[in-house]
Structures are given as structure tokens and as C-alpha cells.
């Protein structure tokens, strides 16, 4: 018998759960928006939960952070101005700043406590927070995008939690319309889009809301993510001009001058080929 306790997150929509063998609770804070908890584990490093839902582990967060950042940045011809909505753990910010051509990144998360807990318990994710190209704001991402100057951004990354609570407004046409207005004509919107195995209807609905907002082309990229329900997650990219497509700078990705643990040109190319049941469901 294990001398350690187990922490489980039950996921009602999938009728499943994920569990971790923990060594104890390290920290907890109730912000004005949500409850944030940090646990130590025997095999997965530190864990962060928000309102009881697993947000990240030290062991596998690189999968998500790399896939929400690099495919979009290598798909855009020359991304210079990037906005991250959410992303308070700062892992996505770190990945974006690996691209030398990026001149400025604004990260806007409503809850400062997420970042403070990440700085304390996941310092490796925050190692680029002092980069002079980075601007970290603690404010309402909905309002930020509404007030963002038109045609001023190359890539918008929506690094949000599930579409409930503070993140609920980040999954509808009104927000996507603000993103479309802020993006340059060749800009790219990318958003985490849940599990293609059990939440395929949500992905279809999200793409539909993006379509109402003026986006014409979409590409969903699945990837493994053990700490999220079903262990299989996705991001979805959107463009206003469908003719631009989603071919990426394969040579640049092959010869990138920074390290990644999961993302590569081959991984990117492979992720573009969806399993038949997903491709059929998302067919335009």
C-alpha cells in the first residue's frame, strides 16, 4: 500500500478521472476570481489546480505550452506583435519569446495570483518574464481585446481555462470579433480547444462562433496532454483570409535556434493530419 495520498479530478462530461500520487499541499490562495492550489507529487513534480481542475504539472506542461505557441508562430510569415489572453502561468509567454523575430508580447490575465503562484512554484515557466519585449498585465482580457487598436497584432493566443467562470466569455463570437478586428489581415488567432475525443461538439461550436466573427479558415491540431481529461487535447488556429491557409515555414521550424521538448517541424506536419472521425466532424 502506498504511504502517500492520491488526488483525483473527476471529469463528469467524460465519465472519467485523472489521479496523482501526492506528497502534500504546498500552497493555496483564494483570489477574487478563483481558488488556486499547489500540490507536490511523487512523479509529476508540482501540480496547479484552479477551482479543483488540473491546470498544469511540472512534468508535462511543455506539451501544451509548445503546441499553443509554436505552430501559430511558424505558420505566420513574420510574427512581430503577439498578444496572449490568459496564460497567467507564463509558460506560453516563455515559448513565444524564444522567437527572435517577435518584437513585443503582451500577456493579459485577469488573475495576478496565478502568476504569483507560478513564480513561486513553477519558476522555470517564468524565466522570461523580465524579457524587455514582454508586457505582463493583470486585467480583463475581454476588455483588453475590445480596446486593442485595429490591425495592430500578428498573433493572438487565447491561453484560457475551460469555458466556465472567468474564461466563459473567451469562447463566443463577440470576443472573437474583437480579436478579428485587432488582427492584421494576415493575422492568426489560436485558442486551446479542449479534447477532440469527448468535446468535439465544443470544438465545432467554437469554430462556428469564430466563423460568425469573420474568420474563414480553421485548423485544429491535436496533441497528447496527460494531465487533461482523456489525455488528448487540441488547439485551434483561425484566419480571416481562408486563402492564406495554414502551410507553415517548415524550413524555419526545422532549423529553429531554440530547444523544444515536443514541438518539431515533423510533429507540426503530423498534427495537421487529423484522425478521420475528427476530420469528418470538422469538415467545412
N, C-alpha and C positions, 0 to 999 in steps of 0.2 A: 504494500500500500504506500502511496506517495505521502510524504510528510507535508507536502505543500497543498495549498488550496487551489481550486480551479475557478476561473472567471469565465462565465458564458454570456454571450449575447444571443438572445433568441430573435429570429427574424421571421415574423409572422407571415409576410407575403410569400415566403418560400417554404414555410413549414420546416425550417432548418435552424441550426445554431452553429456558432463557432466558439471554441473554448481555448483558453490558455492557462497553463500552469503558472501560478503567480507566487512571488515571494512576499508580496505585501503591497499596501497602498503607500505611495511615496508623497502624494500631494493631492490637494483638492481645493477648488475655488468655485464659488457661485458668482458669476458675473451678472451684470444687469440683463444678460441675454440668455445664458445657458450655464449648465453645470459642467465643469471640466475636471476630469480625474486623471491622475497618472499612477500607473502600477508598474512594479518591477516584475519580470518574468524569468523563468529558468532558461528559456531557449530563444526568446524573441526580443530580448532587450526591453527597454521601456515601452509602455503602451499608453496611448492617449485615448480617452473616451470623452465624448461630448453628449450629454443627456443620455448616457448609457449606451451609446452607439460607438463602435470602434472606429476611430479616425485614422490612426497610424500606429505602426510598430517600428522599432529601430531596425528590425531585420528586413522588412520587405517594402518600406515606403518608397525606395528608389524606383520600383516598377511604375508606380502611379506618377511620381514627380517627373520622371523622364518622359513618359508617354503623353502627358498633358502638355509638355513644353516643346520637345524637340521635333516631333512630326510637323507641328504647325510652323515652327520657325524655319525648318528646312523646306517646307512647301512654299512659303512666301519667298519672292525673288530676292528681297533685300530688307529684312525687318530691322527697323531702327527704333521705332517708338512702340513700346509694349505696355499694356495695362493688364494687371491681374486683379480680378474682383474676388474677394475671399483670400484663400491662401495664407491664412494667418500663421501657419507653422513655418512658413518661409522656405520650404523645400523647393517649391516651384520657382520662386524668385532666384534661388541659388542656381537652378538649372538654366533659366533664361539668361542669366548674367555670364554663363560660360561662352556665349556667342559674342565674339569681339565686335561684330558689326552693330550690335544693339547699343544705342546711344543713351536711352533712358527707359526706365521701368518704374511705373507707379503701381504699388500694391495697396489696395484699399479694402480693409477688412473691418467690419463693424465692431469686433470684439478684441480689444487690446490684450485681454487676458490670455487669449490663445497664443499670441506671440510671446508674452512674458513666460508662459509655461514652457513653450518650445525653447526659448533661450536658456532656461534653467535645466530642462531635462532632455532636450534634443539639440545641444549646441552645434552639432555637425550640420544641422539644417540651416542654421542661422549664420554660417561663416561668411556669407556675402552681404550681410545686412548693412555693413559700413561702406560698401562699394559706392563711390561718388555718383554712379549712374542710377542708384536706387533711391526712390522716394517711398517711404512707408507711412501710410495714412491709416488712422483709425476712425472710420466714418462709414456712413451708409453708402454701400456700393451702388444701390439703385439711384440715389441722388447724384452720385459722382458721374455715372454714365449719362444721366439726363442733362447734366451741366457741362459735359465734355465738349470742347469745340468740334464742330463738324469737320469730317475728313482730316482728322489730326492723328489717327492711330493706325499702325500697321497690323497689329495683332492684339485681340482682346482674349484673355484667358479667364474663363469663369471656373475657378477652383473652389467649388461650393460643397457644402454638405448635402444630404438628401433634401428633396423639395418639401421640407416641413420647417416650421419655426422661422428663424431669421432668414433662411435661404429660400423660402417658398416663393418670393417674388422674383427669383432669378430664373424661373422656368416658364415665363409667359411672354406673349407677343409684345406687350408694352415695353418690357425690359429689352427684348431682342431688337425692337425698333430703335431704341436709344443706342444700342451697340452698332446697328447698321448705319445710323447717322454719323456716329463718331469715327467709323472706319473709313479709310481711304477706299477708292473704287476697287483696288486690288487687295484689300484687307481680308483678314481671316479671323473669324470667331471660332474659338474652341471651348467646349464645355465638357466636364465629366458627365457621363450619360448612363451610369448605373450598369446593372448586369444584363447582357443580351440573352442570358439563359432564362431568367424568370421575370425580367422587367422590360421585355421587348416592346410591350404596348406603351410604356412610358417613353422609350426612345422614339417610337413612331409619333407620339403626341408632341414631344419636344421638337422634333423636326417639323411637324406641322405648324407649331407656334412660330418657329424660325421662318417658315415659309410665309406666314401671314405678315411677318415683319419686313419682308422684302428679300430674304435670302433665297437663292435659286439652286445652288449646288451644295450637296452634303456628302460627307464621308465619315463613316463610323469605323473606328479602329478598336478591336478588342485586344485584351492583354490579360495575363494572369495577375490576380491580386488576392493572395491567400487570406488576408485579414478582413475582406469584404464579403458580404453574403454570396454564396455559391463559389467563391474563389476566382470568378471570371468577371472582369469589369470592362469598361469601354470609355473612350472619349469620342466626341463628335465634332467635326470641323464643318464650318459653313462659309460660303462665299456669296456675295451679291451677284457676281457675274459668273454664271454657270460655265461659260465658255473657257474660263481660266483653268478650270479643272483642278485636280489635286496631284498632278505629277510633282515630284519633289526633286530637289537638287541632289541627285544620287551621288554624284562625284564629291560634292562638298560633305555630304554625310559620311561617305566612305573615308574621306581624308580629314575629318574633323580633328582639331588640335586640342581636344579635351577628352577626358575619360568619361565613359558611362559604363554602367554595370549591366544594363539590359538593352537599351536602345542601340541600334546599329542600322546601317542602310538596309541590310538584309531583313532585319526584324521589321523595319518600316514597310519594306516592299511586301513582305509576307502578310502583315496585318491588313493590307489593303484588299486582300482576297478573303472575303467573308465566307463563313460556312453557308452551305446552300439554304438552310432554313432561315438564317438571318438575312441573307441577301434577298430572298424571296419576299420576306416580310417588309423590308425597307425599300423595295423596288419603287422607283418614281412612277 
